[in-house]
Structure formats: structure tokens, C-alpha cells
Amino acid sequence: MPTPRDIRKRIRAVVSTSQITKAMQMVAAARLRKAQQMVEQSRPYSEKMRLILEQISSASAEVEHPFFQQREVKVRVLVVFTSDRGMCGSFNTNVVRQAVRILKEPGAENIKLVLVGKKGEDFFRRQSWPILKVYKGLQGRMNLEVVRDLTDYLINLFVSGEADHVQLLYTRFKSMVSYKLSVADFLPINPPKSDKIVTRQYIFEPDPKQIFGALMPAYALTIIQMALADSLASEHGTRMIAMSLATRNAEEMVDTLTLQYNKARQGAITKELLEVVSGSEALRG
């Protein structure tokens, strides 16, 4: 049975842990607010830009931009977004599990990986699936240099023919307590699938080739930035919840240990009193 001294040491250790988890919860909450604002500001622009490009591409038959080139899929690239640090609940586990599920599907032998985040690298380095490139060191912050480099790298893979299909696997942020894994096509861009789209007549000035040549890089950059922003917001949200639960558990553990300490202390005092009384009775006898 632990002594009061041992229990007191354990209480101090748990209190120190709860202070750390509380601080991490506050940091995650502050970063979540910034990431959430970025998502809310960027998503309408991203979705509207995608819609416009798809509609214009379907209206202009003469457009021959490389981003729209449909070809036989011999090599697929899957971009997996995870975090650099842990202690964020099941965030990384869910992403990795979904990636493995995709990689084990029939016909997935031609998939190659591009990893964003150290946790994804830690897992897939121990596996047999080919890894083309790894981006890490973001530390939960938006890094536009990484976004530009990743965008250019994926575009070069597709345009050069090294990849025929590029997909993004990330956690889409919905609210502070709601997240959804998303697998989105990045390249090639697909025309609208709905049969209800009204055919419109567009006048291109100066010409479709120059228009798409100017819009496509910005569009690709926006999609990657949006995926990373969603992933970061989801990461901070899950970390905030995980640290909140850890802090609550630590506080409950302190209450339990305090009760054990008081019982052990009372037991020790009672034992000492009994020894004193027993000794006194022995002297009288």
C-alpha cells in the first residue's frame, strides 16, 4: 500500500501534468481561432473559383490547358496531410487509417505518396509504399512557402506526365467539434457532372488560352492552401478537445489521490495513537 509520502509525490506530478495540458489547451484554442478565420475567409473564394473555372472550361471547347488533360491513369499521387506534433486525439490516426485503406484497395498498386506532416512520415517510412516527397516543420502554422513549393511540385508531376492523377487526403474542418476526412481530386480538373447546368455563351477577352494560363496557377495554389488550412484548423480543434479532456481527467485523479492521501494519513495517525495508548497501558501494567 502506498505511503502518504508516495501519494503526495504523485499528486504533485499529476498537478504539474494538468498545468501543462491546460496551457496546451489554451494555445490550441488561440491557434484554432486564427485557423478557423482563415478557413471561413478562404472557403467561399476557393469554391467560387472552382465553380467558375469548371463552367468556363465546359463552355470553351477550344481550351487545351494541361490541367484539364484527361489520360489513362498509370501513376496516382496521394497527398496525405497530417500534423508535425502529436497529442491531438485521433486526428493523425484517422488520416493514416484512411490512407492505408486507399492504398490497399484493388488497383491501388500505382499510388505514390507525398506527405505533409512529420506524423505521416513517421508511419509510412516503416511501410513499403513509395514516398516521393515529405514536407514537415510547419509546427501547426500556415507556411505559404511550403504551399507554393508543394503546388509547383504537384503541377510539375502532372504536366510532365510523371503522375496522371493527383488527390488530396486531408481533414475538412466543419466546426469546432466536427471534422470530416476528405479525398479531393486536385488534377486533372473535371468538368461539371450535373446535367442541369445551363449552357452559357462566354466572350473571352483576350482569349481562353491566356485567361486560363493566368488563372490556373492561382487556382492550384488556392486549393492546396485551402486543404492545409482545413487540416491545421482540424488539428488545433482536436488538440484543444484532447487537452481539455486530459486536464479534466488529471483534476479528477488529483481528487481521488487526495482522498487516498487523507485516508492514508488518518490511518497513520490512528496507528500512532494506538501505539501510544498500547505503550501507556503496558507501562501501567
Secondary structure, DSSP 8 states (H G I E B T S, - for coil): ---HHHHHHHHHHHHHHHHHHHHHHHHHHHHHHHHHHHHHHHHHHHHHHHHHHHHHHHH-TT---GGG-----S-EEEEEE--SS--STTHHHHHHHHHHHHHTSTTGGGEEEEEESHHHHHHHTTSSS-EEEEE---TTS--HHHHHHHHHHHHHHHHTTS-SEEEEEEEEEEETTEEEEEEEEEES------TT--------SS-HHHHHHHHHHHHHHHHHHHHHHHHHHHHHHHHHHHHHHHHHHHHHHHHHHHHHHHHHHHHHHHHHHHHHHHHHHHHH-
